[in-house]
Amino acid sequence: MQHLVLATILLLVALLSVVSLFRSLKVKNLLAIAFSALSVASFGFFSVATIIDVIKNSL
């Protein structure tokens, strides 16, 4: 159960990072684009990996 909460929080952070990525693309701020893209990639990867692990361990 605790891992599912962690995965949900990571997924919410990844979604907020996507919003940040689009805003920084709109303003054309290259440093913000880089940090937002890295945040989306890392938080998205770990949230998906945690969700897969929770599903795999529940079966």
Secondary structure, 3 states (H helix, E strand, C coil): CHHHHHHHHHHHHHHHHHHHHHHHHHHCCHHHHHHHHHHHHHHHHHHHHHHHHHHHHHC
